[in-house]
Amino acid sequence: MRPVSFLPFAIALVTALPAAAGPLIDADSLETRLQDSDLAIIDIRNDIDGGSLETFAKGHVPGAVYSNYLQAGWRTVVDGVVGMTPGIDVLEALIGNLGIGNDDDVVIVHGGVGPSDFGSAARVYWTFRYLGHDRVSILDGGYNAWIADPSRPLETGEVVVTEPDIFDADIRPGLLVTTEEVAASLNDPKTVRIDARPEKQYRGEEKHGKALAAGRIPGSIGVEQAVFFGDDGRLLPREVLESLVPDAVSSGEADLVISYCNTGHWAATNWFVLSEMLGYHRVRLYDGSMTGWTADVSRPVSTGADPLDVIGRWLADPTG
């Protein structure tokens, strides 16, 4: 990571990981590595978790740079569809201007207030993987996990990246699916579509404000992303996560698993759980999701109860 300059009250620390830490890194492990030289910590706190540049300046993990998930350009609008993946050159510039290069280990810090804000970290993580960068992790529990131990160091003040780096993408098209590919999959029994939204949206009783129609992509299984989290807002243990995966995925018979929601935010969490935590292959993110799918009102949607909906509701309450 290139040098950064800390504004008032900052502590001069340059940090990194000696090797990729895996999809999640806990706060204790990160703390032991704060003196390494090639770590890039990105604090992405935003309105979803109540974060902002001001809250970042009041306290952050030492060495972190700030990049608001909702405002910095991690997602964009394409033909009126929100939440889309920006152009590759845009993402390369965004990451390079944060002082991050291809040889850096990246740790993403979200607020840690609950499942929905984990989606911010999961989407940024997915972006790095899509760009061909594997040395990326999410801080387990986010910033709240970091400050849970008052003995851990904090920096205050804003941060200025004094030397942008060069980040060159090596795109993995197999991690992203287009609307056209989703449409082509509707009659393919080997494709599983996973809807990460709440049950009422799955059934068409409610919808996102940017979606032009309520309902779900036909044939989808409802697996609300929140079921993968405990009361502390952290992902459940792997063995519990595995027990929540629908048979259509866990059987290993699917040639393709498509994760979607409204804007590719919650869907990133389901992608992260299935692909990164549990190691399922051929899992792809549909960034357009329901806002992209319903942009053409001639595309089919399903509403109401569905036999597969029982799976979604069972997952929401495995004991019920």
Secondary structure, DSSP 8 states (H G I E B T S, - for coil): ---EEE-TT--------SS---SEE-HHHHHHTTT-SSEEEEE---GGGT--HHHHHH-B-TTEEE--TTTSSSSEEETTEEEE---HHHHHHHHHHTT--TT-EEEEE---SSHHHHHHHHHHHHHHHHTT---EEEETTHHHHHHTSTTS--B-S-EEESS---------GGGB--HHHHHHHTT-TTEEEEE-S-HHHHTTSS--TT-SS-SB-TT-EE--GGGGB-TTSSB--HHHHHHTS-HHHHTS--SEEEEE-SSSSHHHHHHIIIIIIS--SSEEE-SSHHHHHTTSTTS--B-S--TTHHHHHHHH-TT-
